[in-house]
Amino acid sequence: MQSQNPLLADLVKIANSAAGTMAGMTREAREGARERMREVMGGTDFVSREEFETVKAMAQKARAQADALEAKVAELEAKLAQK
């Protein structure tokens, strides 16, 4: 059997309003945080792992070619010095 006590009815209304307000504040805070992260992250440039690995392989190949050319130049300089 439900009671018709107006004091209890008012307390229930206040509790429901407070719960709704807290849920709204939580949702608003979450959305605000997401928006701030989008702003912060929007200015940065990230590359994919695939792009990184491709550039890394290109750099390793260029390094190997530079080392080979350096050895070739040293060999040619040595030949010139003998003449």
PDB file of N, CA, C and O in Angstrom:
ATOM      1  N   MET A   1       0.830  -1.173   0.000  1.00  0.00           N
ATOM      2  CA  MET A   1       0.000   0.000   0.000  1.00  0.00           C
ATOM      3  C   MET A   1       0.881   1.246   0.000  1.00  0.00           C
ATOM      4  O   MET A   1       1.786   1.364   0.827  1.00  0.00           O
ATOM      5  N   GLN A   2       0.631   2.155  -0.899  1.00  0.00           N
ATOM      6  CA  GLN A   2       1.426   3.366  -0.989  1.00  0.00           C
ATOM      7  C   GLN A   2       0.938   4.385   0.024  1.00  0.00           C
ATOM      8  O   GLN A   2      -0.250   4.485   0.330  1.00  0.00           O
ATOM      9  N   SER A   3       1.907   5.140   0.532  1.00  0.00           N
ATOM     10  CA  SER A   3       1.511   6.188   1.469  1.00  0.00           C
ATOM     11  C   SER A   3       1.294   7.469   0.699  1.00  0.00           C
ATOM     12  O   SER A   3       1.901   7.674  -0.353  1.00  0.00           O
ATOM     13  N   GLN A   4       0.474   8.294   1.189  1.00  0.00           N
ATOM     14  CA  GLN A   4       0.152   9.558   0.552  1.00  0.00           C
ATOM     15  C   GLN A   4       0.868  10.702   1.262  1.00  0.00           C
ATOM     16  O   GLN A   4       0.395  11.838   1.243  1.00  0.00           O
ATOM     17  N   ASN A   5       1.997  10.408   1.882  1.00  0.00           N
ATOM     18  CA  ASN A   5       2.732  11.414   2.638  1.00  0.00           C
ATOM     19  C   ASN A   5       3.376  12.390   1.657  1.00  0.00           C
ATOM     20  O   ASN A   5       4.234  11.979   0.876  1.00  0.00           O
ATOM     21  N   PRO A   6       2.996  13.658   1.669  1.00  0.00           N
ATOM     22  CA  PRO A   6       3.561  14.628   0.734  1.00  0.00           C
ATOM     23  C   PRO A   6       5.045  14.878   0.970  1.00  0.00           C
ATOM     24  O   PRO A   6       5.772  15.212   0.035  1.00  0.00           O
ATOM     25  N   LEU A   7       5.498  14.722   2.194  1.00  0.00           N
ATOM     26  CA  LEU A   7       6.920  14.930   2.484  1.00  0.00           C
ATOM     27  C   LEU A   7       7.768  13.872   1.767  1.00  0.00           C
ATOM     28  O   LEU A   7       8.794  14.187   1.165  1.00  0.00           O
ATOM     29  N   LEU A   8       7.319  12.616   1.842  1.00  0.00           N
ATOM     30  CA  LEU A   8       8.055  11.557   1.153  1.00  0.00           C
ATOM     31  C   LEU A   8       7.997  11.746  -0.363  1.00  0.00           C
ATOM     32  O   LEU A   8       8.993  11.515  -1.049  1.00  0.00           O
ATOM     33  N   ALA A   9       6.877  12.150  -0.879  1.00  0.00           N
ATOM     34  CA  ALA A   9       6.735  12.380  -2.315  1.00  0.00           C
ATOM     35  C   ALA A   9       7.695  13.488  -2.767  1.00  0.00           C
ATOM     36  O   ALA A   9       8.325  13.380  -3.819  1.00  0.00           O
ATOM     37  N   ASP A  10       7.798  14.541  -1.972  1.00  0.00           N
ATOM     38  CA  ASP A  10       8.721  15.633  -2.296  1.00  0.00           C
ATOM     39  C   ASP A  10      10.172  15.160  -2.251  1.00  0.00           C
ATOM     40  O   ASP A  10      10.969  15.526  -3.115  1.00  0.00           O
ATOM     41  N   LEU A  11      10.517  14.352  -1.252  1.00  0.00           N
ATOM     42  CA  LEU A  11      11.887  13.836  -1.146  1.00  0.00           C
ATOM     43  C   LEU A  11      12.231  12.944  -2.345  1.00  0.00           C
ATOM     44  O   LEU A  11      13.351  12.984  -2.854  1.00  0.00           O
ATOM     45  N   VAL A  12      11.272  12.153  -2.785  1.00  0.00           N
ATOM     46  CA  VAL A  12      11.495  11.296  -3.950  1.00  0.00           C
ATOM     47  C   VAL A  12      11.701  12.159  -5.195  1.00  0.00           C
ATOM     48  O   VAL A  12      12.581  11.873  -6.007  1.00  0.00           O
ATOM     49  N   LYS A  13      10.907  13.197  -5.348  1.00  0.00           N
ATOM     50  CA  LYS A  13      11.065  14.105  -6.492  1.00  0.00           C
ATOM     51  C   LYS A  13      12.427  14.772  -6.473  1.00  0.00           C
ATOM     52  O   LYS A  13      13.075  14.888  -7.514  1.00  0.00           O
ATOM     53  N   ILE A  14      12.868  15.208  -5.310  1.00  0.00           N
ATOM     54  CA  ILE A  14      14.186  15.851  -5.186  1.00  0.00           C
ATOM     55  C   ILE A  14      15.291  14.860  -5.532  1.00  0.00           C
ATOM     56  O   ILE A  14      16.233  15.203  -6.247  1.00  0.00           O
ATOM     57  N   ALA A  15      15.179  13.633  -5.027  1.00  0.00           N
ATOM     58  CA  ALA A  15      16.188  12.613  -5.309  1.00  0.00           C
ATOM     59  C   ALA A  15      16.235  12.312  -6.804  1.00  0.00           C
ATOM     60  O   ALA A  15      17.321  12.189  -7.370  1.00  0.00           O
ATOM     61  N   ASN A  16      15.081  12.191  -7.452  1.00  0.00           N
ATOM     62  CA  ASN A  16      15.044  11.937  -8.894  1.00  0.00           C
ATOM     63  C   ASN A  16      15.647  13.098  -9.677  1.00  0.00           C
ATOM     64  O   ASN A  16      16.375  12.886 -10.647  1.00  0.00           O
ATOM     65  N   SER A  17      15.347  14.315  -9.258  1.00  0.00           N
ATOM     66  CA  SER A  17      15.906  15.485  -9.933  1.00  0.00           C
ATOM     67  C   SER A  17      17.424  15.528  -9.776  1.00  0.00           C
ATOM     68  O   SER A  17      18.148  15.828 -10.725  1.00  0.00           O
ATOM     69  N   ALA A  18      17.894  15.226  -8.568  1.00  0.00           N
ATOM     70  CA  ALA A  18      19.344  15.232  -8.331  1.00  0.00           C
ATOM     71  C   ALA A  18      20.036  14.177  -9.181  1.00  0.00           C
ATOM     72  O   ALA A  18      21.104  14.427  -9.739  1.00  0.00           O
ATOM     73  N   ALA A  19      19.425  12.989  -9.282  1.00  0.00           N
ATOM     74  CA  ALA A  19      20.018  11.924 -10.090  1.00  0.00           C
ATOM     75  C   ALA A  19      20.059  12.337 -11.557  1.00  0.00           C
ATOM     76  O   ALA A  19      21.060  12.099 -12.233  1.00  0.00           O
ATOM     77  N   GLY A  20      19.010  12.942 -12.052  1.00  0.00           N
ATOM     78  CA  GLY A  20      18.981  13.407 -13.438  1.00  0.00           C
ATOM     79  C   GLY A  20      20.010  14.483 -13.692  1.00  0.00           C
ATOM     80  O   GLY A  20      20.666  14.496 -14.734  1.00  0.00           O
ATOM     81  N   THR A  21      20.151  15.391 -12.731  1.00  0.00           N
ATOM     82  CA  THR A  21      21.131  16.466 -12.858  1.00  0.00           C
ATOM     83  C   THR A  21      22.547  15.894 -12.882  1.00  0.00           C
ATOM     84  O   THR A  21      23.373  16.314 -13.693  1.00  0.00           O
ATOM     85  N   MET A  22      22.826  14.951 -12.008  1.00  0.00           N
ATOM     86  CA  MET A  22      24.162  14.343 -11.973  1.00  0.00           C
ATOM     87  C   MET A  22      24.466  13.607 -13.275  1.00  0.00           C
ATOM     88  O   MET A  22      25.583  13.672 -13.787  1.00  0.00           O
ATOM     89  N   ALA A  23      23.465  12.906 -13.805  1.00  0.00           N
ATOM     90  CA  ALA A  23      23.675  12.194 -15.067  1.00  0.00           C
ATOM     91  C   ALA A  23      23.960  13.186 -16.190  1.00  0.00           C
ATOM     92  O   ALA A  23      24.832  12.946 -17.025  1.00  0.00           O
ATOM     93  N   GLY A  24      23.238  14.284 -16.212  1.00  0.00           N
ATOM     94  CA  GLY A  24      23.462  15.309 -17.235  1.00  0.00           C
ATOM     95  C   GLY A  24      24.828  15.954 -17.110  1.00  0.00           C
ATOM     96  O   GLY A  24      25.496  16.205 -18.113  1.00  0.00           O
ATOM     97  N   MET A  25      25.247  16.224 -15.870  1.00  0.00           N
ATOM     98  CA  MET A  25      26.562  16.828 -15.647  1.00  0.00           C
ATOM     99  C   MET A  25      27.666  15.867 -16.078  1.00  0.00           C
ATOM    100  O   MET A  25      28.660  16.284 -16.672  1.00  0.00           O
ATOM    101  N   THR A  26      27.490  14.583 -15.779  1.00  0.00           N
ATOM    102  CA  THR A  26      28.491  13.585 -16.172  1.00  0.00           C
ATOM    103  C   THR A  26      28.602  13.516 -17.690  1.00  0.00           C
ATOM    104  O   THR A  26      29.704  13.503 -18.238  1.00  0.00           O
ATOM    105  N   ARG A  27      27.466  13.471 -18.362  1.00  0.00           N
ATOM    106  CA  ARG A  27      27.451  13.413 -19.822  1.00  0.00           C
ATOM    107  C   ARG A  27      28.102  14.659 -20.425  1.00  0.00           C
ATOM    108  O   ARG A  27      28.872  14.565 -21.381  1.00  0.00           O
ATOM    109  N   GLU A  28      27.787  15.816 -19.861  1.00  0.00           N
ATOM    110  CA  GLU A  28      28.357  17.069 -20.360  1.00  0.00           C
ATOM    111  C   GLU A  28      29.870  17.126 -20.131  1.00  0.00           C
ATOM    112  O   GLU A  28      30.613  17.586 -20.998  1.00  0.00           O
ATOM    113  N   ALA A  29      30.324  16.663 -18.971  1.00  0.00           N
ATOM    114  CA  ALA A  29      31.765  16.646 -18.686  1.00  0.00           C
ATOM    115  C   ALA A  29      32.492  15.702 -19.641  1.00  0.00           C
ATOM    116  O   ALA A  29      33.578  16.021 -20.127  1.00  0.00           O
ATOM    117  N   ARG A  30      31.892  14.539 -19.909  1.00  0.00           N
ATOM    118  CA  ARG A  30      32.509  13.568 -20.822  1.00  0.00           C
ATOM    119  C   ARG A  30      32.630  14.149 -22.226  1.00  0.00           C
ATOM    120  O   ARG A  30      33.671  14.012 -22.869  1.00  0.00           O
ATOM    121  N   GLU A  31      31.573  14.794 -22.699  1.00  0.00           N
ATOM    122  CA  GLU A  31      31.607  15.401 -24.033  1.00  0.00           C
ATOM    123  C   GLU A  31      32.630  16.539 -24.097  1.00  0.00           C
ATOM    124  O   GLU A  31      33.331  16.692 -25.097  1.00  0.00           O
ATOM    125  N   GLY A  32      32.710  17.325 -23.040  1.00  0.00           N
ATOM    126  CA  GLY A  32      33.692  18.410 -23.002  1.00  0.00           C
ATOM    127  C   GLY A  32      35.117  17.880 -23.054  1.00  0.00           C
ATOM    128  O   GLY A  32      35.968  18.431 -23.752  1.00  0.00           O
ATOM    129  N   ALA A  33      35.370  16.808 -22.313  1.00  0.00           N
ATOM    130  CA  ALA A  33      36.705  16.204 -22.322  1.00  0.00           C
ATOM    131  C   ALA A  33      37.040  15.652 -23.703  1.00  0.00           C
ATOM    132  O   ALA A  33      38.167  15.796 -24.178  1.00  0.00           O
ATOM    133  N   ARG A  34      36.064  15.022 -24.344  1.00  0.00           N
ATOM    134  CA  ARG A  34      36.299  14.496 -25.692  1.00  0.00           C
ATOM    135  C   ARG A  34      36.621  15.621 -26.670  1.00  0.00           C
ATOM    136  O   ARG A  34      37.517  15.490 -27.503  1.00  0.00           O
ATOM    137  N   GLU A  35      35.895  16.712 -26.565  1.00  0.00           N
ATOM    138  CA  GLU A  35      36.123  17.842 -27.464  1.00  0.00           C
ATOM    139  C   GLU A  35      37.511  18.446 -27.252  1.00  0.00           C
ATOM    140  O   GLU A  35      38.194  18.788 -28.217  1.00  0.00           O
ATOM    141  N   ARG A  36      37.927  18.577 -25.994  1.00  0.00           N
ATOM    142  CA  ARG A  36      39.273  19.107 -25.712  1.00  0.00           C
ATOM    143  C   ARG A  36      40.346  18.182 -26.272  1.00  0.00           C
ATOM    144  O   ARG A  36      41.346  18.654 -26.813  1.00  0.00           O
ATOM    145  N   MET A  37      40.150  16.862 -26.149  1.00  0.00           N
ATOM    146  CA  MET A  37      41.126  15.914 -26.700  1.00  0.00           C
ATOM    147  C   MET A  37      41.187  16.023 -28.222  1.00  0.00           C
ATOM    148  O   MET A  37      42.266  15.950 -28.809  1.00  0.00           O
ATOM    149  N   ARG A  38      40.036  16.195 -28.855  1.00  0.00           N
ATOM    150  CA  ARG A  38      40.035  16.367 -30.314  1.00  0.00           C
ATOM    151  C   ARG A  38      40.819  17.611 -30.705  1.00  0.00           C
ATOM    152  O   ARG A  38      41.563  17.595 -31.685  1.00  0.00           O
ATOM    153  N   GLU A  39      40.657  18.689 -29.943  1.00  0.00           N
ATOM    154  CA  GLU A  39      41.389  19.925 -30.245  1.00  0.00           C
ATOM    155  C   GLU A  39      42.886  19.727 -30.070  1.00  0.00           C
ATOM    156  O   GLU A  39      43.677  20.172 -30.902  1.00  0.00           O
ATOM    157  N   VAL A  40      43.274  19.060 -28.988  1.00  0.00           N
ATOM    158  CA  VAL A  40      44.697  18.829 -28.720  1.00  0.00           C
ATOM    159  C   VAL A  40      45.298  17.907 -29.771  1.00  0.00           C
ATOM    160  O   VAL A  40      46.373  18.184 -30.302  1.00  0.00           O
ATOM    161  N   MET A  41      44.610  16.821 -30.069  1.00  0.00           N
ATOM    162  CA  MET A  41      45.137  15.829 -30.997  1.00  0.00           C
ATOM    163  C   MET A  41      45.015  16.287 -32.448  1.00  0.00           C
ATOM    164  O   MET A  41      45.730  15.778 -33.312  1.00  0.00           O
ATOM    165  N   GLY A  42      44.137  17.223 -32.728  1.00  0.00           N
ATOM    166  CA  GLY A  42      43.935  17.679 -34.094  1.00  0.00           C
ATOM    167  C   GLY A  42      45.158  18.372 -34.674  1.00  0.00           C
ATOM    168  O   GLY A  42      45.353  18.350 -35.889  1.00  0.00           O
ATOM    169  N   GLY A  43      45.977  18.977 -33.846  1.00  0.00           N
ATOM    170  CA  GLY A  43      47.144  19.695 -34.331  1.00  0.00           C
ATOM    171  C   GLY A  43      48.362  18.824 -34.534  1.00  0.00           C
ATOM    172  O   GLY A  43      49.385  19.296 -35.031  1.00  0.00           O
ATOM    173  N   THR A  44      48.270  17.563 -34.160  1.00  0.00           N
ATOM    174  CA  THR A  44      49.427  16.684 -34.291  1.00  0.00           C
ATOM    175  C   THR A  44      49.302  15.832 -35.553  1.00  0.00           C
ATOM    176  O   THR A  44      48.202  15.526 -36.015  1.00  0.00           O
ATOM    177  N   ASP A  45      50.441  15.466 -36.086  1.00  0.00           N
ATOM    178  CA  ASP A  45      50.490  14.619 -37.274  1.00  0.00           C
ATOM    179  C   ASP A  45      51.030  13.258 -36.878  1.00  0.00           C
ATOM    180  O   ASP A  45      52.193  13.136 -36.494  1.00  0.00           O
ATOM    181  N   PHE A  46      50.206  12.254 -36.968  1.00  0.00           N
ATOM    182  CA  PHE A  46      50.634  10.901 -36.673  1.00  0.00           C
ATOM    183  C   PHE A  46      50.743  10.130 -37.979  1.00  0.00           C
ATOM    184  O   PHE A  46      49.980  10.363 -38.917  1.00  0.00           O
ATOM    185  N   VAL A  47      51.690   9.218 -38.031  1.00  0.00           N
ATOM    186  CA  VAL A  47      51.823   8.359 -39.204  1.00  0.00           C
ATOM    187  C   VAL A  47      51.407   6.953 -38.815  1.00  0.00           C
ATOM    188  O   VAL A  47      51.476   6.564 -37.649  1.00  0.00           O
ATOM    189  N   SER A  48      50.979   6.209 -39.806  1.00  0.00           N
ATOM    190  CA  SER A  48      50.601   4.823 -39.536  1.00  0.00           C
ATOM    191  C   SER A  48      51.868   3.989 -39.358  1.00  0.00           C
ATOM    192  O   SER A  48      52.959   4.401 -39.754  1.00  0.00           O
ATOM    193  N   ARG A  49      51.708   2.841 -38.773  1.00  0.00           N
ATOM    194  CA  ARG A  49      52.836   1.937 -38.560  1.00  0.00           C
ATOM    195  C   ARG A  49      53.427   1.530 -39.903  1.00  0.00           C
ATOM    196  O   ARG A  49      54.644   1.409 -40.043  1.00  0.00           O
ATOM    197  N   GLU A  50      52.554   1.317 -40.896  1.00  0.00           N
ATOM    198  CA  GLU A  50      53.010   0.924 -42.233  1.00  0.00           C
ATOM    199  C   GLU A  50      53.886   2.012 -42.852  1.00  0.00           C
ATOM    200  O   GLU A  50      54.934   1.712 -43.424  1.00  0.00           O
ATOM    201  N   GLU A  51      53.465   3.272 -42.741  1.00  0.00           N
ATOM    202  CA  GLU A  51      54.261   4.381 -43.272  1.00  0.00           C
ATOM    203  C   GLU A  51      55.608   4.463 -42.557  1.00  0.00           C
ATOM    204  O   GLU A  51      56.642   4.681 -43.189  1.00  0.00           O
ATOM    205  N   PHE A  52      55.588   4.286 -41.233  1.00  0.00           N
ATOM    206  CA  PHE A  52      56.825   4.334 -40.458  1.00  0.00           C
ATOM    207  C   PHE A  52      57.791   3.247 -40.912  1.00  0.00           C
ATOM    208  O   PHE A  52      58.974   3.513 -41.127  1.00  0.00           O
ATOM    209  N   GLU A  53      57.291   2.027 -41.057  1.00  0.00           N
ATOM    210  CA  GLU A  53      58.146   0.906 -41.475  1.00  0.00           C
ATOM    211  C   GLU A  53      58.697   1.139 -42.884  1.00  0.00           C
ATOM    212  O   GLU A  53      59.846   0.795 -43.159  1.00  0.00           O
ATOM    213  N   THR A  54      57.895   1.716 -43.771  1.00  0.00           N
ATOM    214  CA  THR A  54      58.353   2.002 -45.135  1.00  0.00           C
ATOM    215  C   THR A  54      59.487   3.004 -45.123  1.00  0.00           C
ATOM    216  O   THR A  54      60.499   2.804 -45.795  1.00  0.00           O
ATOM    217  N   VAL A  55      59.336   4.078 -44.371  1.00  0.00           N
ATOM    218  CA  VAL A  55      60.383   5.099 -44.295  1.00  0.00           C
ATOM    219  C   VAL A  55      61.626   4.545 -43.607  1.00  0.00           C
ATOM    220  O   VAL A  55      62.748   4.880 -43.986  1.00  0.00           O
ATOM    221  N   LYS A  56      61.433   3.703 -42.606  1.00  0.00           N
ATOM    222  CA  LYS A  56      62.568   3.082 -41.917  1.00  0.00           C
ATOM    223  C   LYS A  56      63.370   2.210 -42.882  1.00  0.00           C
ATOM    224  O   LYS A  56      64.601   2.233 -42.874  1.00  0.00           O
ATOM    225  N   ALA A  57      62.661   1.437 -43.717  1.00  0.00           N
ATOM    226  CA  ALA A  57      63.339   0.591 -44.708  1.00  0.00           C
ATOM    227  C   ALA A  57      64.082   1.444 -45.728  1.00  0.00           C
ATOM    228  O   ALA A  57      65.194   1.102 -46.132  1.00  0.00           O
ATOM    229  N   MET A  58      63.477   2.551 -46.145  1.00  0.00           N
ATOM    230  CA  MET A  58      64.141   3.452 -47.096  1.00  0.00           C
ATOM    231  C   MET A  58      65.405   4.037 -46.478  1.00  0.00           C
ATOM    232  O   MET A  58      66.430   4.146 -47.150  1.00  0.00           O
ATOM    233  N   ALA A  59      65.341   4.413 -45.209  1.00  0.00           N
ATOM    234  CA  ALA A  59      66.514   4.986 -44.537  1.00  0.00           C
ATOM    235  C   ALA A  59      67.630   3.942 -44.410  1.00  0.00           C
ATOM    236  O   ALA A  59      68.805   4.263 -44.584  1.00  0.00           O
ATOM    237  N   GLN A  60      67.260   2.697 -44.107  1.00  0.00           N
ATOM    238  CA  GLN A  60      68.271   1.643 -44.000  1.00  0.00           C
ATOM    239  C   GLN A  60      68.932   1.387 -45.358  1.00  0.00           C
ATOM    240  O   GLN A  60      70.144   1.186 -45.433  1.00  0.00           O
ATOM    241  N   LYS A  61      68.142   1.395 -46.415  1.00  0.00           N
ATOM    242  CA  LYS A  61      68.694   1.189 -47.755  1.00  0.00           C
ATOM    243  C   LYS A  61      69.618   2.342 -48.132  1.00  0.00           C
ATOM    244  O   LYS A  61      70.695   2.118 -48.684  1.00  0.00           O
ATOM    245  N   ALA A  62      69.205   3.572 -47.838  1.00  0.00           N
ATOM    246  CA  ALA A  62      70.039   4.737 -48.144  1.00  0.00           C
ATOM    247  C   ALA A  62      71.340   4.685 -47.345  1.00  0.00           C
ATOM    248  O   ALA A  62      72.396   5.055 -47.858  1.00  0.00           O
ATOM    249  N   ARG A  63      71.272   4.233 -46.104  1.00  0.00           N
ATOM    250  CA  ARG A  63      72.481   4.118 -45.280  1.00  0.00           C
ATOM    251  C   ARG A  63      73.440   3.083 -45.868  1.00  0.00           C
ATOM    252  O   ARG A  63      74.650   3.300 -45.918  1.00  0.00           O
ATOM    253  N   ALA A  64      72.886   1.964 -46.308  1.00  0.00           N
ATOM    254  CA  ALA A  64      73.724   0.916 -46.907  1.00  0.00           C
ATOM    255  C   ALA A  64      74.376   1.422 -48.186  1.00  0.00           C
ATOM    256  O   ALA A  64      75.551   1.152 -48.432  1.00  0.00           O
ATOM    257  N   GLN A  65      73.622   2.154 -49.002  1.00  0.00           N
ATOM    258  CA  GLN A  65      74.180   2.713 -50.232  1.00  0.00           C
ATOM    259  C   GLN A  65      75.267   3.738 -49.917  1.00  0.00           C
ATOM    260  O   GLN A  65      76.295   3.777 -50.593  1.00  0.00           O
ATOM    261  N   ALA A  66      75.048   4.563 -48.903  1.00  0.00           N
ATOM    262  CA  ALA A  66      76.050   5.565 -48.525  1.00  0.00           C
ATOM    263  C   ALA A  66      77.331   4.882 -48.042  1.00  0.00           C
ATOM    264  O   ALA A  66      78.436   5.314 -48.370  1.00  0.00           O
ATOM    265  N   ASP A  67      77.171   3.816 -47.263  1.00  0.00           N
ATOM    266  CA  ASP A  67      78.349   3.081 -46.791  1.00  0.00           C
ATOM    267  C   ASP A  67      79.105   2.454 -47.963  1.00  0.00           C
ATOM    268  O   ASP A  67      80.335   2.473 -47.990  1.00  0.00           O
ATOM    269  N   ALA A  68      78.376   1.904 -48.925  1.00  0.00           N
ATOM    270  CA  ALA A  68      79.022   1.294 -50.099  1.00  0.00           C
ATOM    271  C   ALA A  68      79.756   2.356 -50.918  1.00  0.00           C
ATOM    272  O   ALA A  68      80.876   2.128 -51.376  1.00  0.00           O
ATOM    273  N   LEU A  69      79.128   3.502 -51.098  1.00  0.00           N
ATOM    274  CA  LEU A  69      79.778   4.587 -51.849  1.00  0.00           C
ATOM    275  C   LEU A  69      81.008   5.114 -51.112  1.00  0.00           C
ATOM    276  O   LEU A  69      82.017   5.450 -51.732  1.00  0.00           O
ATOM    277  N   GLU A  70      80.915   5.181 -49.803  1.00  0.00           N
ATOM    278  CA  GLU A  70      82.064   5.637 -49.014  1.00  0.00           C
ATOM    279  C   GLU A  70      83.238   4.673 -49.181  1.00  0.00           C
ATOM    280  O   GLU A  70      84.384   5.100 -49.316  1.00  0.00           O
ATOM    281  N   ALA A  71      82.949   3.391 -49.171  1.00  0.00           N
ATOM    282  CA  ALA A  71      84.014   2.393 -49.359  1.00  0.00           C
ATOM    283  C   ALA A  71      84.596   2.496 -50.770  1.00  0.00           C
ATOM    284  O   ALA A  71      85.809   2.381 -50.948  1.00  0.00           O
ATOM    285  N   LYS A  72      83.756   2.708 -51.753  1.00  0.00           N
ATOM    286  CA  LYS A  72      84.217   2.837 -53.133  1.00  0.00           C
ATOM    287  C   LYS A  72      85.112   4.068 -53.295  1.00  0.00           C
ATOM    288  O   LYS A  72      86.146   4.001 -53.959  1.00  0.00           O
ATOM    289  N   VAL A  73      84.713   5.197 -52.686  1.00  0.00           N
ATOM    290  CA  VAL A  73      85.514   6.428 -52.757  1.00  0.00           C
ATOM    291  C   VAL A  73      86.861   6.200 -52.083  1.00  0.00           C
ATOM    292  O   VAL A  73      87.895   6.625 -52.598  1.00  0.00           O
ATOM    293  N   ALA A  74      86.852   5.531 -50.935  1.00  0.00           N
ATOM    294  CA  ALA A  74      88.112   5.251 -50.246  1.00  0.00           C
ATOM    295  C   ALA A  74      89.014   4.377 -51.115  1.00  0.00           C
ATOM    296  O   ALA A  74      90.227   4.585 -51.163  1.00  0.00           O
ATOM    297  N   GLU A  75      88.428   3.413 -51.792  1.00  0.00           N
ATOM    298  CA  GLU A  75      89.207   2.535 -52.683  1.00  0.00           C
ATOM    299  C   GLU A  75      89.796   3.328 -53.854  1.00  0.00           C
ATOM    300  O   GLU A  75      90.963   3.146 -54.201  1.00  0.00           O
ATOM    301  N   LEU A  76      89.003   4.195 -54.456  1.00  0.00           N
ATOM    302  CA  LEU A  76      89.491   5.007 -55.573  1.00  0.00           C
ATOM    303  C   LEU A  76      90.575   5.982 -55.114  1.00  0.00           C
ATOM    304  O   LEU A  76      91.552   6.212 -55.827  1.00  0.00           O
ATOM    305  N   GLU A  77      90.400   6.550 -53.928  1.00  0.00           N
ATOM    306  CA  GLU A  77      91.435   7.463 -53.412  1.00  0.00           C
ATOM    307  C   GLU A  77      92.735   6.730 -53.157  1.00  0.00           C
ATOM    308  O   GLU A  77      93.820   7.267 -53.383  1.00  0.00           O
ATOM    309  N   ALA A  78      92.620   5.509 -52.690  1.00  0.00           N
ATOM    310  CA  ALA A  78      93.825   4.707 -52.457  1.00  0.00           C
ATOM    311  C   ALA A  78      94.544   4.394 -53.768  1.00  0.00           C
ATOM    312  O   ALA A  78      95.774   4.414 -53.822  1.00  0.00           O
ATOM    313  N   LYS A  79      93.787   4.106 -54.816  1.00  0.00           N
ATOM    314  CA  LYS A  79      94.374   3.847 -56.124  1.00  0.00           C
ATOM    315  C   LYS A  79      95.062   5.097 -56.660  1.00  0.00           C
ATOM    316  O   LYS A  79      96.149   5.018 -57.232  1.00  0.00           O
ATOM    317  N   LEU A  80      94.428   6.242 -56.475  1.00  0.00           N
ATOM    318  CA  LEU A  80      95.029   7.497 -56.936  1.00  0.00           C
ATOM    319  C   LEU A  80      96.305   7.816 -56.170  1.00  0.00           C
ATOM    320  O   LEU A  80      97.256   8.361 -56.730  1.00  0.00           O
ATOM    321  N   ALA A  81      96.319   7.483 -54.918  1.00  0.00           N
ATOM    322  CA  ALA A  81      97.500   7.781 -54.097  1.00  0.00           C
ATOM    323  C   ALA A  81      98.687   6.901 -54.506  1.00  0.00           C
ATOM    324  O   ALA A  81      99.837   7.297 -54.318  1.00  0.00           O
ATOM    325  N   GLN A  82      98.429   5.740 -55.049  1.00  0.00           N
ATOM    326  CA  GLN A  82      99.509   4.848 -55.466  1.00  0.00           C
ATOM    327  C   GLN A  82     100.161   5.304 -56.751  1.00  0.00           C
ATOM    328  O   GLN A  82     101.315   4.953 -56.998  1.00  0.00           O
ATOM    329  N   LYS A  83      99.488   6.056 -57.567  1.00  0.00           N
ATOM    330  CA  LYS A  83     100.036   6.486 -58.852  1.00  0.00           C
ATOM    331  C   LYS A  83     101.018   7.584 -58.714  1.00  0.00           C
ATOM    332  O   LYS A  83     101.566   8.053 -59.712  1.00  0.00           O
TER     333      LYS A  83
END
